[in-house]
């Protein structure tokens, strides 16, 4: 259980004892089982944020000072000064490793400062000795130089910088998908640190931040590398990706009680809902029907093999995770993550009129919304009810705008939907008050 969950449980214990739900001995055994809740988490997070911000400001200040007076120095002086930021960053890192080896704040700040000093030194050396390089080569060089810091300093912010950097590099290779595939082995270099961070502090701020950056960068990496040899197959790839993130979010942080502690779940569920909503429009499937089911000639080239392997691996992983949740009878998670299976069905149907896919996804959102509302009532979960009603409201409004219904009827429908939201929330609020009494 997360620390916030334990704190909530400790706050509820006196009331449970007073109402006779728990005995005093049972409450004490619970306290002994979960132990004391330490209050240093927020302080540590604040130290990491402030330390990193300070390191960023100092690093940027040094870069600006050197840039302002750069033309006044001789070439030899500029050559020496080019290495000065790197030397300062390395000295700071060595001092932290020797004097503050267990301080996460110092490690994050020092590693971030050294990451900035690396790029500053590369830029100054290139300018001093007129070493020309392409932007993608420059970024890749920087990333290769800072990835060791992730493991030497056990720092997650340089890992986030690295992931963003290789994603930008991959985007520069958009017209060369074969070269862009290097993104995946590059991303794998940061994977051990990501796993270590999750296992060590699954509910910590650094884990949430790194998970969010990883999810965003992988999303862009998929768009830059996969589905290039099969037109329209993105309708299967992206639902599979976000369903995988959604399933992993439940495996990684099953007891998360705070919103920011479950980034994979949030990114996955939000993206799945947006995709499901997009798929409800017939025009999309009619547009895809022009060439979505035609195989590109390059699909048979050996260069297309990585695309096919990674795409199939992604779909298989999604199916395995779906089957795992299905065995656990987790209906809400399974139903939400069923979108890629429906996307595969719609894609393989080959319906170029778009009628069948449109019906499939409209029915899917309708069923998902109704189930969330009913499940929310059963568990007295206001958030679940509101998300279900939001799905139905968005679906209904989209179909109204997509049809020739008059504005008067549309306006009345919106008013009725709004009243429904208020009525359901008021009813549930009263029910929660009665339960608490």
C-alpha positions in Angstrom: 0.0 0.0 0.0 1.2 3.5 -0.8 2.1 6.0 2.0 -0.9 8.1 1.2 -3.1 5.0 1.5 -1.5 4.1 4.8 -2.1 7.6 6.1 -5.7 7.4 5.1 -6.1 4.1 6.8 -4.6 5.4 10.0 -7.0 8.4 9.9 -10.0 6.0 9.6 -8.9 3.7 12.4 -10.4 5.8 15.3 -13.8 5.9 13.6 -13.7 2.2 12.8 -12.9 1.4 16.4 -15.7 3.7 17.7 -18.3 2.1 15.4 -17.2 -1.4 16.5 -15.9 -2.4 13.0 -12.4 -3.1 14.5 -11.1 -3.8 17.9 -8.3 -1.8 19.5 -6.1 -4.9 19.2 -6.8 -5.3 15.5 -6.0 -1.6 14.9 -2.7 -2.0 16.7 -1.8 -5.0 14.7 -2.6 -3.0 11.5 -0.2 -0.3 12.7 2.5 -2.8 13.5 2.0 -4.4 10.1 2.3 -1.2 8.0 4.7 0.5 10.3 5.3 4.2 10.8 4.6 6.5 7.9 7.7 8.7 7.4 7.1 12.3 6.4 10.3 12.9 4.5 8.9 12.1 1.1 7.7 15.7 0.4 10.8 17.1 1.8 13.0 14.9 -0.4 11.0 15.7 -3.4 11.3 19.4 -2.7 15.0 19.1 -2.2 15.3 17.3 -5.6 13.3 19.9 -7.4 15.1 22.9 -5.8 18.5 21.3 -6.2 17.8 20.5 -9.9 16.4 24.0 -10.5 19.5 25.5 -8.9 21.8 23.3 -11.1 19.9 24.4 -14.2 20.1 28.1 -13.4 23.9 27.8 -12.6 24.6 25.9 -15.7 22.6 28.3 -17.9 24.3 31.2 -16.2 27.8 29.9 -16.9 26.8 29.3 -20.6 25.5 32.9 -20.9 28.6 34.4 -19.3 30.9 32.5 -21.6 28.8 33.4 -24.7 28.7 37.1 -23.8 32.5 37.4 -23.6 33.4 34.7 -26.1 34.7 36.8 -29.0 37.1 38.7 -26.6 39.2 35.6 -25.8 42.0 34.2 -27.9 41.6 30.9 -29.6 43.8 29.1 -27.0 41.8 30.7 -24.1 38.6 29.6 -25.8 39.9 26.1 -26.2 40.8 25.9 -22.5 37.5 27.5 -21.5 35.6 25.0 -23.7 36.6 22.2 -21.3 36.0 24.3 -18.2 32.2 23.6 -17.9 32.9 19.9 -18.3 35.6 19.9 -15.7 33.4 21.8 -13.2 30.6 19.3 -13.7 32.8 16.3 -13.3 34.4 17.8 -10.1 30.9 18.4 -8.7 29.8 14.8 -9.6 32.9 13.3 -7.9 32.4 15.4 -4.8 28.7 14.2 -4.6 29.7 10.5 -5.1 32.4 10.8 -2.4 30.6 13.0 0.2 26.9 12.6 -0.5 26.5 9.2 -2.0 23.1 8.5 -0.5 21.5 11.9 -1.3 19.0 11.6 -4.1 18.7 15.4 -4.3 22.4 16.0 -4.7 22.7 13.2 -7.3 19.9 14.5 -9.4 21.1 18.1 -9.3 24.8 17.1 -9.9 23.9 14.8 -12.8 21.6 17.3 -14.4 24.3 20.1 -14.1 26.9 17.8 -15.7 24.5 16.9 -18.5 24.2 20.6 -19.3 27.9 21.2 -19.0 28.5 18.3 -21.5 26.4 20.0 -24.2 28.0 23.4 -23.4 31.5 22.0 -23.9 30.6 20.2 -27.1 29.1 23.4 -28.5 32.1 25.6 -27.5 34.6 23.2 -28.9 32.7 22.9 -32.1 32.6 26.7 -32.4 36.2 27.3 -31.5 37.7 24.8 -33.9 35.0 25.1 -36.6 33.9 21.5 -36.3 30.7 21.2 -38.3 28.2 18.5 -37.5 24.6 17.8 -38.4 22.0 18.6 -35.6 21.1 14.9 -35.4 24.8 13.9 -35.0 25.2 16.6 -32.3 22.2 15.4 -30.3 23.2 11.7 -30.6 26.8 12.6 -29.4 25.3 14.4 -26.4 23.1 11.5 -25.5 25.9 8.9 -25.7 28.0 11.1 -23.3 25.3 11.5 -20.7 23.8 8.0 -20.6 26.7 6.8 -18.3 25.6 9.5 -15.8 22.2 7.8 -15.4 23.9 4.7 -13.9 27.0 6.3 -12.2 24.8 8.8 -10.4 21.6 6.8 -10.2 19.8 9.9 -11.5 16.5 9.9 -13.3 16.5 13.4 -14.7 19.4 12.7 -17.0 17.5 9.6 -18.1 14.5 11.8 -18.9 16.8 14.1 -20.9 18.3 11.2 -22.7 14.9 9.8 -23.6 13.7 13.1 -25.0 17.0 13.5 -26.9 16.9 10.2 -28.7 13.2 10.8 -29.4 14.1 14.1 -31.1 16.9 12.4 -33.0 14.5 9.7 -34.2 12.0 12.4 -35.3 14.8 13.9 -37.5 15.0 10.5 -39.3 11.3 10.6 -40.1 12.0 10.2 -43.8 14.4 7.3 -43.2 12.3 4.8 -41.1 15.1 2.2 -41.2 17.6 4.5 -39.6 14.9 5.7 -37.1 14.6 2.1 -35.9 17.8 2.8 -33.9 15.6 4.5 -31.5 14.6 1.2 -29.9 18.1 -0.1 -29.0 18.9 3.4 -27.8 15.8 3.5 -25.6 16.8 0.0 -24.3 19.9 1.6 -22.8 17.7 3.5 -20.3 15.4 0.5 -19.6 17.5 -1.0 -16.7 17.5 2.3 -14.9 13.7 2.6 -15.5 13.1 -0.9 -14.0 15.4 -0.2 -11.1 13.6 3.1 -10.3 10.2 1.4 -10.4 11.3 -1.5 -8.2 13.0 0.8 -5.7 10.3 3.5 -5.3 7.2 2.7 -7.3 5.1 5.5 -5.7 7.8 8.2 -5.7 7.8 11.4 -7.7 10.9 10.4 -9.7 9.2 7.1 -10.8 6.1 8.9 -11.9 8.1 11.5 -13.8 10.3 9.0 -15.5 7.2 6.8 -16.4 5.5 9.8 -17.9 8.5 10.8 -20.0 9.0 7.1 -21.1 5.3 6.9 -22.2 5.4 10.1 -24.2 8.8 9.3 -25.8 7.7 5.8 -26.7 4.5 7.1 -28.3 6.5 9.4 -30.5 9.1 6.7 -31.2 6.2 4.4 -32.4 4.9 7.1 -34.7 8.4 7.7 -36.2 9.3 4.0 -36.7 6.3 1.6 -37.0 3.6 1.1 -39.6 5.6 2.7 -42.4 5.2 -0.3 -44.8 1.5 -1.0 -44.4 -0.8 1.9 -45.1 -3.4 2.6 -42.4 -2.1 0.0 -39.9 -1.7 2.8 -37.4 -5.4 2.1 -36.4 -4.0 -1.2 -34.8 -0.6 0.0 -33.7 -1.6 2.9 -31.5 -4.5 1.2 -29.7 -2.1 -1.7 -29.0 0.5 0.7 -27.6 -1.8 2.6 -25.3 -3.6 -0.6 -24.2 -0.2 -2.0 -23.2 0.6 1.1 -21.3 -2.8 1.0 -19.6 -2.4 -2.7 -18.6 1.2 -2.1 -17.3 -0.1 0.9 -15.3 -2.3 -1.5 -13.3 0.5 -4.0 -12.8 3.1 -1.3 -11.8 1.0 0.7 -9.3 -2.0 -1.3 -8.4 -2.5 0.5 -5.0 -1.9 4.1 -6.2 -4.2 6.5 -4.5 -2.9 9.8 -5.9 -3.4 10.9 -9.6 0.2 11.6 -10.3 1.3 8.2 -9.1 -0.2 6.4 -12.1 1.0 8.1 -15.3 1.0 5.0 -17.5 -2.6 4.3 -16.5 -3.7 7.9 -17.2 -1.8 8.2 -20.5 -3.1 4.8 -21.7 -6.8 5.3 -20.7 -6.9 8.9 -22.0 -5.4 7.9 -25.3 -7.6 4.9 -25.7 -10.7 7.0 -25.1 -9.6 9.6 -27.7 -8.8 6.9 -30.2 -12.2 5.2 -29.6 -13.9 8.5 -30.1 -12.0 9.1 -33.4 -12.9 5.6 -34.6 -16.6 6.3 -34.2 -16.5 8.6 -37.3 -17.4 6.9 -40.5 -15.4 9.4 -42.6 -12.1 8.2 -41.1 -12.8 4.6 -42.2 -13.9 5.8 -45.6 -10.7 7.7 -46.0 -8.6 4.7 -44.9 -10.6 2.5 -47.3 -8.9 4.2 -50.2 -5.6 2.5 -49.6 -5.5 1.2 -46.1 -5.8 -2.4 -47.1 -3.2 -2.2 -49.8 0.3 -3.6 -49.0 3.2 -1.3 -49.8 5.7 -2.8 -52.1 8.4 -2.2 -49.5 6.7 -4.6 -47.2 8.6 -7.4 -48.8 12.0 -5.7 -48.5 14.4 -7.0 -45.8 14.6 -3.4 -44.5 10.9 -3.7 -43.5 11.5 -6.7 -41.2 12.2 -4.7 -38.0 9.0 -2.8 -38.5 7.0 -6.1 -38.8 8.8 -7.7 -35.9 8.3 -4.8 -33.5 4.7 -4.3 -34.6 3.8 -8.0 -34.1 5.7 -8.0 -30.8 3.6 -5.0 -29.6 0.3 -6.7 -30.6 1.3 -10.0 -29.0 2.3 -8.3 -25.7 -1.0 -6.4 -25.7 -2.9 -9.7 -26.2 -1.1 -11.4 -23.4 -1.8 -8.6 -21.0 -5.4 -8.5 -22.1 -5.7 -12.3 -21.5 -4.1 -11.9 -18.1 -6.7 -9.3 -17.0 -9.4 -11.4 -18.5 -8.4 -14.4 -16.3 -8.4 -12.1 -13.3 -12.0 -11.1 -14.2 -11.1 -7.4 -14.0 -14.0 -6.3 -16.1 -13.4 -2.6 -16.1 -9.7 -2.9 -17.1 -10.4 -5.6 -19.6 -13.2 -3.7 -21.3 -11.2 -0.5 -21.5 -8.2 -2.4 -23.0 -10.4 -4.2 -25.5 -10.1 -1.4 -28.0 -7.1 -2.8 -30.0 -8.9 -6.1 -30.5 -11.9 -4.2 -32.0 -9.5 -2.2 -34.1 -8.0 -5.4 -35.5 -11.5 -6.7 -36.3 -12.5 -3.5 -38.0 -9.2 -3.4 -40.0 -9.5 -7.0 -41.1 -13.1 -6.6 -42.1 -12.0 -4.6 -45.1 -15.3 -2.5 -45.1 -14.4 0.4 -47.3 -17.8 2.0 -46.7 -16.9 2.5 -43.0 -20.3 1.5 -41.8 -19.3 -1.6 -39.8 -16.3 0.0 -38.0 -18.4 3.0 -37.2 -21.1 0.8 -35.6 -18.5 -1.3 -33.7 -16.9 1.7 -32.0 -20.1 3.6 -31.3 -21.5 0.4 -29.6 -18.2 0.0 -27.8 -18.2 3.5 -26.3 -21.9 3.1 -25.4 -21.3 -0.2 -23.6 -18.1 1.1 -21.8 -19.9 4.3 -20.6 -22.9 2.4 -19.3 -20.7 -0.2 -17.5 -18.6 2.5 -15.9 -21.7 4.3 -14.6 -23.2 1.1 -13.2 -19.9 0.0 -11.7 -19.5 3.4 -10.1 -22.9 3.2 -8.5 -22.1 -0.3 -7.1 -18.8 0.8 -5.6 -19.9 4.4 -4.8 -17.1 5.7 -7.0 -17.9 9.2 -8.1 -14.9 9.4 -10.5 -15.9 6.2 -12.3 -19.5 7.5 -12.7 -18.3 10.8 -14.1 -16.0 9.3 -16.6 -18.8 7.0 -17.8 -21.2 9.8 -18.1 -18.5 11.9 -19.9 -18.0 9.1 -22.4 -21.8 8.9 -23.1 -22.0 12.7 -23.3 -19.2 13.0 -25.8 -20.6 10.2 -27.9 -24.1 11.7 -27.9 -22.9 15.2 -28.7 -20.6 13.9 -31.5 -23.5 12.0 -33.1 -25.7 15.1 -32.8 -23.2 17.3 -34.6 -22.6 14.5 -37.1 -26.3 14.4 -38.1 -28.9 16.8 -39.5 -30.8 17.3 -36.3 -32.0 20.9 -35.7 -30.2 23.1 -33.3 -33.2 23.3 -30.9 -33.2 19.5 -30.4 -29.4 19.6 -30.0 -29.6 22.3 -27.4 -32.3 20.5 -25.4 -30.2 17.3 -25.6 -27.2 19.1 -24.1 -29.4 20.6 -21.3 -30.8 17.1 -20.5 -27.2 15.6 -20.4 -26.1 18.4 -18.1 -29.0 17.9 -15.7 -28.2 14.2 -15.7 -24.6 14.9 -14.6 -25.8 17.1 -11.8 -28.5 14.7 -10.7 -26.2 11.6 -10.6 -23.6 13.5 -8.7 -26.1 14.8 -6.1 -27.6 11.4 -5.6 -24.2 9.8 -5.1 -23.1 12.5 -2.8 -26.1 11.9 -0.6 -25.4 8.1 -0.7 -21.8 8.7 0.4 -23.0 10.9 3.3 -25.4 8.2 4.4 -22.7 5.5 4.3 -20.3 7.7 6.3 -23.0 8.2 9.0 
